[in-house]
Amino acid sequence: MKRFSQYTTAKNRTKGNKVKMTELKFKNLSFTDEKDRIKVTLLDYFYFHINKEELGKIGEFKVKKDLISFKDIKKEISERKFSFLVAKNISDLKSIVTGKPAAYIHKNSNIPLIGTNYFGIVDRNSSLIEIKPVTGCNLNCIYCSVNQDKRRTDFVIEKDYLVSELKKVISQKENNNIEIHIGTQGEPLFYSELTSLVKDIKGIKQVKTISIDTNGTLLSEKAIKELEEAGLTRINLSINSLDDKLAKKIAGANYSIKRIKEIAEFITKKTKIGLLIAPVMIPGINEQEMPKLAKFAIGIGAGKNAPPIGIQNFLNYRFGKNPAKEIPFEKFYEKLRQLEKEEDIRLIFNESDFNIVKTKELPKPFSKGDIIHANIVLNGRLKGEKLAAAAGRLISIPNCPDTKKGKIRLKIIRSKHNVFVGTLV
């Protein structure tokens, strides 16, 4: 079963020389009986359906949690036929978190993991490499640069494929002090293999730091300890206000700042994981919260292996949420310097504070202005957008008709940091 072979065990239960029952058991698939169809859940937060009529053509079957069994059929036949049904129906994959169509990116998909900011691997020519294994979020923050309402597609990546491709990138960096940052368009805790992913990354000898961005709502003491054991180095915890009412307003969802504060203190007092409080300063909304958050961060002992707080400037994005008008960075840093002076707390940091250095640039197969041939492989996250593949890279194509499929000609109009945008020619 090519697509899920690394997750599957199969065995024949026999009676005499006759195959009585063949069981296919999966690590990352589970099954639920829903009248005339079977709901197949992938990686806990994604699902698709297979009609019972289609399954019945393989043979008499039963489902139970992570196991599907077929009567009087050999293992090789049941594997091949069931794999065909999975491949056929997974195109209708949806996110349980957002309810939107989703794509599963795996090693046999022929979909590169470099070229887009949506998912995969993003390298900006430094010792910090960003990985994005999943999309989707449980909050609806008023300042979100992504704005889930405007995104039509979600993505989830097979863990082993992501780790394999990450190793290839690291091998080209010529640096033995790499930080891997897990920062997604959404909440990374929705990646069910997160702990296993961290553990695999920890096993890469060049990696010295593994950090993650999270809103904290899905963290538990148990999950934090498991991440610590796996090798997580730092948690960047998004807290935008210590006031319960304002925190809920900014989160745009049911949100308990009391619980998030408890999680923060657990990290600093019960684990070796470093904690960085990461608020976004939104003009006219939560500016007054910045000194309070800085004092909270220092008070609980945040900043074991990085600064205790990293205040971010709110920026306007065309496809994001914009509850305020952004302020220029000059004015932003002026405000931080004023707060530093008033509160006697350091608030301005640079890459050297995180041990980030410039490294060798990854090869870029295309340059701005190049005319190339590519193959459309996915819908993009935005309406009217497609993603195409060529030379081991993805290229975003905005304003691409839905009727466009297969091979196309593109002009590259953006190629910075191996993130590519093209237009049809």
URLIN-V206144 format. One record per backbone hydrogen bond with DSSP energy under -1.0 kcal/mol. CO is the residue of the C=O (numbers start at 0). NH is the residue of the N-H. If there is no record, write none. Layout:
CO/NH
CO/NH
This chain:
0/4
3/6
8/24
10/22
12/19
12/20
14/17
17/14
19/71
20/12
21/69
22/10
23/67
24/8
27/42
29/40
31/38
33/36
35/51
36/33
37/49
38/31
39/47
40/29
41/45
42/44
44/95
45/41
46/93
47/39
49/37
50/54
51/55
54/57
54/58
59/70
61/68
63/66
64/30
65/25
66/63
67/23
68/61
69/21
73/77
74/78
75/79
76/80
77/81
78/82
79/83
80/84
81/85
82/86
83/87
84/88
85/89
88/91
89/92
92/101
93/46
94/98
99/94
100/153
102/155
104/157
105/108
112/120
113/393
114/419
119/131
121/129
124/358
126/178
128/180
129/121
130/182
131/119
132/156
135/186
140/143
143/320
146/149
147/150
153/102
154/134
155/104
157/161
158/162
159/163
160/164
161/165
162/166
163/167
164/168
165/169
166/170
168/171
169/172
177/207
177/208
178/128
179/210
180/130
180/182
181/212
183/185
184/135
186/189
187/190
190/193
192/196
193/197
194/198
195/199
196/200
197/201
198/202
200/203
203/206
205/177
208/179
209/232
209/233
210/181
211/235
213/237
215/218
219/223
220/224
221/225
222/226
223/227
224/228
225/229
226/230
226/231
232/273
233/211
234/275
235/213
236/277
242/246
243/247
244/248
245/249
246/250
247/251
249/141
250/139
255/259
256/260
257/261
258/262
259/263
260/264
261/265
262/266
263/267
264/268
265/269
273/234
274/302
275/236
276/309
278/311
280/313
281/284
281/285
285/288
286/289
288/292
289/293
290/294
291/295
292/296
293/297
294/298
295/299
296/301
307/276
311/280
316/319
327/331
328/332
329/333
330/334
331/335
332/336
333/337
334/338
335/339
336/340
337/341
338/342
339/343
349/352
350/353
350/355
351/354
356/126
366/369
369/411
371/409
373/407
374/388
377/386
380/151
381/384
383/399
384/379
385/396
386/376
386/377
387/394
388/374
389/392
392/389
394/387
395/421
396/385
400/403
405/375
407/373
408/424
409/371
410/422
411/368
413/420
414/417
415/418
419/395
420/412
420/413
422/410
